[in-house]
């Protein structure tokens, strides 16, 4: 039995919405982590702070990707 391994077509139609959801979830994670920091000791607090910094960097990257995807959407995904 022969199977054709065709890649799925590139469907970028909802990427902006998915990325916006990811940004919102990451912001929620930052807020929850900051609440947790109140009960953490020094070392754990430093780990949480470092992770939140990485999350903030990820948010910046996702927002840049949102801009790219928005422009692609306006240009008809060409």
GUBA-730821 format. One record per residue: residue in three letters; chain; x, y, z of N, C-alpha, C in turn. Coordinates in Angstrom, 2 decimals, m for minus. Atoms other than C-alpha are relative to their C-alpha. Layout:
BEGIN
 type mol   neast  nnorth     nup  caeast canorth    caup   ceast  cnorth     cup
  Ala   A       X       Y       Z       X       Y       Z       X       Y       Z
...
% end
This chain:
BEGIN
 type mol   neast  nnorth     nup  caeast canorth    caup   ceast  cnorth     cup
  Unk   A    0.84   m1.17    0.00    0.00    0.00    0.00    0.89    1.24    0.00
  Unk   A   m0.85   m1.19    0.14    1.57    3.25   m1.11   m0.70    1.21    0.63
  Unk   A    0.51   m1.21   m0.63    1.13    6.39    0.95    0.71    1.20   m0.61
  Unk   A   m0.60   m1.24    0.50    1.67    9.85   m0.41    0.25    0.91    1.19
  Unk   A   m0.37   m0.91   m1.08    3.50   12.11    2.00   m0.05    1.44   m0.49
  Unk   A    0.16   m1.38    0.44    2.10   15.42    0.92   m0.02    0.90    1.22
  Unk   A    0.06   m0.94   m1.12    2.79   18.32    3.22   m1.34    0.72    0.01
  Unk   A    1.24   m0.76   m0.12   m0.23   20.16    4.53    0.24    1.39   m0.58
  Unk   A   m0.17   m1.35    0.55   m0.83   23.46    2.77    0.22    1.00    1.13
  Unk   A   m0.30   m1.05   m0.98    0.42   26.56    4.57   m1.26    0.81    0.26
  Unk   A    1.22   m0.73   m0.37   m2.67   27.89    6.36    0.36    1.03    1.05
  Unk   A   m0.39   m1.08   m0.90   m1.75   31.22    7.88   m1.19    0.87    0.37
  Unk   A    1.18   m0.84   m0.15   m5.31   32.49    8.06   m0.29    0.40    1.45
  Unk   A    0.31   m0.33   m1.39   m5.53   32.39   11.86    1.25    0.18    0.86
  Unk   A   m1.24   m0.15   m0.77   m1.90   32.93   12.87   m0.03    1.21    0.93
  Unk   A    0.03   m1.21   m0.83   m2.52   36.46   14.17   m0.80   m0.28    1.27
  Unk   A    0.84    0.31   m1.16   m5.30   35.22   16.45    0.72   m0.96    0.95
  Unk   A   m0.73    0.96   m0.83   m3.20   32.29   17.68    1.13    0.69    0.75
  Unk   A   m1.10   m0.72   m0.65   m0.25   34.56   18.39   m0.52    0.94    1.08
  Unk   A    0.58   m0.87   m1.02   m2.47   37.04   20.25   m0.38   m0.80    1.24
  Unk   A    0.35    0.86   m1.13   m3.75   34.20   22.42    1.25   m0.42    0.75
  Unk   A   m1.25    0.38   m0.64   m0.19   33.10   23.09    0.56    1.15    0.83
  Unk   A   m0.48   m1.18   m0.74    0.77   36.64   24.14   m0.82    0.16    1.28
  Unk   A    0.87   m0.14   m1.17   m2.24   36.84   26.48    0.33   m1.06    1.06
  Unk   A   m0.33    1.08   m0.94   m1.40   33.46   28.04    1.35    0.24    0.67
  Unk   A   m1.32   m0.25   m0.56    2.23   34.44   28.52   m0.06    1.13    1.02
  Unk   A    0.17   m1.09   m0.96    1.22   37.69   30.22   m0.65   m0.52    1.28
  Unk   A    0.63    0.60   m1.17   m1.05   35.70   32.54    1.03   m0.80    0.81
  Unk   A   m1.04    0.77   m0.68    1.88   33.38   33.33    0.97    0.91    0.75
  Unk   A   m0.88   m0.96   m0.68    4.06   36.39   34.16   m0.66    0.50    1.28
  Unk   A    0.72   m0.52   m1.17    1.41   37.77   36.50   m0.10   m1.04    1.11
  Unk   A    0.09    1.06   m0.99    0.92   34.43   38.22    1.36   m0.26    0.65
  Unk   A   m1.34    0.22   m0.53    4.67   33.99   38.62    0.39    1.11    0.97
  Unk   A   m0.31   m1.11   m0.89    4.99   37.45   40.16   m0.74   m0.15    1.33
  Unk   A    0.72    0.26   m1.24    2.30   36.51   42.69    0.71   m1.08    0.81
  Unk   A   m0.71    1.09   m0.66    4.23   33.32   43.48    1.29    0.49    0.63
  Unk   A   m1.27   m0.52   m0.51    7.41   35.32   44.02   m0.12    0.51    1.43
  Unk   A    0.20   m0.51   m1.36    5.90   36.76   47.20    0.31   m1.07    1.05
  Unk   A   m0.16    1.11   m0.95    6.19   33.33   48.83    1.28   m0.78   m0.24
  Unk   A   m1.22    0.73    0.35    9.52   32.26   47.30    1.20    0.54    0.77
  Unk   A   m1.24   m0.44   m0.63   12.95   32.36   48.87    0.89    0.66   m1.05
  Unk   A   m0.89   m0.76    0.88   15.89   34.22   47.33    0.36   m0.70   m1.29
  Unk   A   m0.43    0.72    1.20   17.09   31.53   44.94   m1.19   m0.27   m0.93
  Unk   A    1.19    0.27    0.80   13.60   30.56   43.78   m0.53    1.29   m0.63
  Unk   A    0.44   m1.30    0.51   12.70   34.23   43.40    0.84    0.43   m1.21
  Unk   A   m0.89   m0.34    1.12   15.74   34.75   41.14   m0.33   m0.83   m1.24
  Unk   A    0.37    0.87    1.13   14.72   31.77   38.99   m1.28    0.49   m0.66
  Unk   A    1.28   m0.48    0.53   11.19   33.11   38.62    0.21    1.30   m0.77
  Unk   A   m0.27   m1.28    0.67   12.49   36.59   37.74    0.68   m0.23   m1.35
  Unk   A   m0.70    0.29    1.26   14.82   35.14   35.10   m0.96   m0.59   m1.03
  Unk   A    0.96    0.60    0.93   12.01   33.08   33.60   m0.96    1.06   m0.52
  Unk   A    0.88   m1.07    0.45    9.76   36.14   33.48    0.70    0.90   m1.02
  Unk   A   m0.74   m0.78    1.00   12.49   38.03   31.62   m0.01   m0.72   m1.36
  Unk   A    0.06    0.78    1.25   12.60   35.23   29.04   m1.40    0.06   m0.59
  Unk   A    1.39   m0.12    0.49    8.81   35.38   28.81   m0.22    1.35   m0.67
  Unk   A    0.15   m1.33    0.58    8.98   39.12   28.16    0.68    0.09   m1.36
  Unk   A   m0.69    0.04    1.29   11.50   38.53   25.38   m0.84   m0.76   m1.02
  Unk   A    0.87    0.78    0.89    9.17   35.91   23.91   m1.19    0.83   m0.47
  Unk   A    1.13   m0.86    0.37    6.30   38.39   23.99    0.42    0.99   m1.09
  Unk   A   m0.50   m0.94    1.03    8.39   40.90   22.03    0.11   m0.71   m1.35
  Unk   A   m0.16    0.75    1.24    9.19   38.23   19.44   m1.37   m0.34   m0.60
  Unk   A    1.34    0.33    0.49    5.54   37.17   19.20   m0.69    1.23   m0.58
  Unk   A    0.63   m1.23    0.52    4.43   40.78   18.73    0.61    0.38   m1.35
  Unk   A   m0.63   m0.24    1.31    6.95   41.17   15.90   m0.58   m0.95   m1.03
  Unk   A    0.58    0.99    0.90    5.57   37.98   14.36   m1.44    0.37   m0.34
  Unk   A    1.36   m0.45    0.27    2.04   39.36   14.71    0.01    1.08   m1.07
  Unk   A   m0.09   m1.05    1.02    3.09   42.41   12.71    0.30   m0.60   m1.36
  Unk   A   m0.34    0.65    1.27    4.66   40.20   10.04   m1.22   m0.73   m0.58
  Unk   A    1.17    0.75    0.46    1.56   38.01    9.85   m1.11    0.95   m0.45
  Unk   A    1.01   m0.98    0.40   m0.72   41.05    9.69    0.31    0.57   m1.38
  Unk   A   m0.39   m0.51    1.32    1.26   42.43    6.77   m0.20   m1.07   m1.07
  Unk   A    0.19    1.09    0.96    1.19   39.04    5.06   m1.48   m0.15   m0.32
  Unk   A    1.44    0.11    0.21   m2.57   38.92    5.54   m0.49    1.12   m0.92
  Unk   A    0.39   m1.13    0.84   m2.94   42.38    3.99    0.47   m0.19   m1.44
  Unk   A   m0.56    0.24    1.33   m0.78   41.27    1.07   m0.52   m1.29   m0.63
  Unk   A    0.57    1.22    0.55   m2.85   38.17    0.50    0.87   m1.23    0.19
  Unk   A   m0.90    1.13   m0.32   m0.24   35.79    2.04    0.95   m0.33   m1.14
  Unk   A   m0.93    0.25    1.12    2.06   36.20   m0.96    1.42    0.02    0.47
% end
